[in-house]
């Protein structure tokens, strides 16, 4: 009986360790977006400062993602526009310096694609946003010996008005397409 309990405890311990934890590489992770601009063109932008963590449990085809974006690091290639996007008209970065995304459920398929369900928080408002991942790619970093990395590109969309960002609607589009290129180093 004692051997059975020990074996069950060891299996439970191994199962609890099945998830691998990773730290987001801020130099290779870029949340970016696109939005219709006045019906004439598509405006693109990105955030240059991101941190966070993720875990992947290959045995159970699940995981977690927790990303924090510095709202003041927005970059569209034009300082005047960036300053306006950080103002209370849009992100109000002084009062709400962080944008966060926290997963609530991740489903990884056999071909390593994934669906990430989670909550996006902008200006203190949290709403569910689903991100699709075509492929999770993991392996030894070719330039940093002994470093194991996982990466993926996640895509989704949301309405900025759902977060209280209504300036210039409908001239500037409501739907924002979100892309997050992620690379993370295994802890």
N, C-alpha and C positions, 0 to 999 in steps of 0.2 A: 504494500500500500504506500509506503514511504517513497519507493522508487517511482511509482505512478505520479504521486504529487509533485516530486522533483521534476519529472519529465514534463508534466503539464506546466509547471512554473517556468521552466526553461523555454518551452514553446511560446508561452505568453510573452515572455521577455523578448524573444526573437521577433515575435509579431509586432510588439510595441516599437521595436527598433527598425521596422521595415521602411518607415518613411525617412527619406534623406532630406536634410535641411540645407538651404542655400541662402547666401547673401547676395542681394542685387548688386551688380557691378555698375556703379553710377557713371562710369566712363563709356559704357556700352549699352545703356538702357535709355531710350528716348520715347516718351509719350508724345505723340503728335496728332494733329487734327486737321480736318479740312471742312470748310463751310462755304456756302454760296455767298458771293459778295455782290449785292445789288442786282442780281440776275445777269450780270455780265461775265463773271469769271469765278473761279474757285480760289479762295484764300487758304494758304497752308501756314501752319505754325507748329512749334514744338516747345517743349519744356526742357531746359538744360540741366536741371538739378532734380534727381530722383534717388530715393533710397527705399529699402524694404527687404523683405525676405519671402522665401517660398519654400514649400516642401513638396516632395513627390513620393507617393507610395505606390510603387509599381505593382506590388503584390495585390493591392486592392483597387488599382486603377483610379486613384483619387489623389488629392493633395490640397494645398492651400496657397493663397497669394495675398500679400499685404504690402501695398505700395503707397509711398508718400511722395507727393510731387510739390515742389516749391512753386507756388502760384506766381511769385515774383520773377521766376526764371523764364517766363514766356518769351519766345523769340520768333518774330515773323520776318525779320530782315529789315525792319524799319522802326527805329527807336520811338518816333512820335506815335506810331500805331501801338507799339508794345506798351508805352506809358498809358495810352487810353485803355487798352485791354486790362491793365492792372488797376484802373480807377474803379470807383463805385458803379460806373455805368456797366461794367462787365464783371470782372473777377473780384473786385474790392480786396486786392491782395494785402493791403495794410491791415484790414480788420480780420481777414480770413487767409492767413499766409500759406495754408496747406490744402491741397486737394488730395483725397485719399480714395483708394479702391481696396476693399477687403472682400475676399471671396466668401461665399456661404456654402458653395458646393462646386466641386470640380469632378467632371467625368472624363476619364482618359480612355480612348478606344484602343483596340489592338494595334492599329496602325500608327499610334502615338499622336493622333489628332486629339483635341480636347474641347470641351465646352466648359467655360468658367462662368458661373453665376455668382454675382456679388453686388455689393453696394458701393456706388460712387457717391462721394460727398464733396460738394462744391458750395462754398459760401454757407456752410453749416446745414445744408439741405442734403439728405441722403435719399437716393432713389436706386432701385434695382437696375443693373445694366448687365447684359450677357455679352461675353466676349468669346469669339471663336478662334481656335488655334488650329492651323492646318497641320503642323508637325512640331513635336518637341524633339530637339536634337541635343544629345548629350555625348560627351567624350573628353578625352585628355586634351588640354589646351596645347596646340602645336608650338607655341612660343614661350610658355611658362611651364617648365617641367614640374611634374607633380601636382599640377592644378587641374581639377576636374570641373567642367563647366556644362551647364544646360542652358539652352536658349530657345526662344520661340517668338513668333510674331502673333500678337493678339489683335483682333479687329472687332469693332462693335459700333453702335450708334446710339445717340440719345438726343432729346430735345432740350436745348438750353433753357427754354421757358419753364421746364419742369423744375429747374433749380433757381428760378426767380431772375434769370438773366433775360430781360425783355427789351433792352435798349435796341432801337433801330429795327424792330420787327415790323413788318415782314420784309423790309428791304434787304436786311442782312438775314440770311437763312436761320431757321429755327433748328433744323436737324444738323447735328455735328457728327461727322464720322471720326471715330477714334481709332488710332493705331498705336500699339505699344510694342516696340522692339525690346525684348528683354534678354539679357545675358546675366547669369548668376553663377557664383562660385560655390562649390560644395564646401560646407563647414567641416 
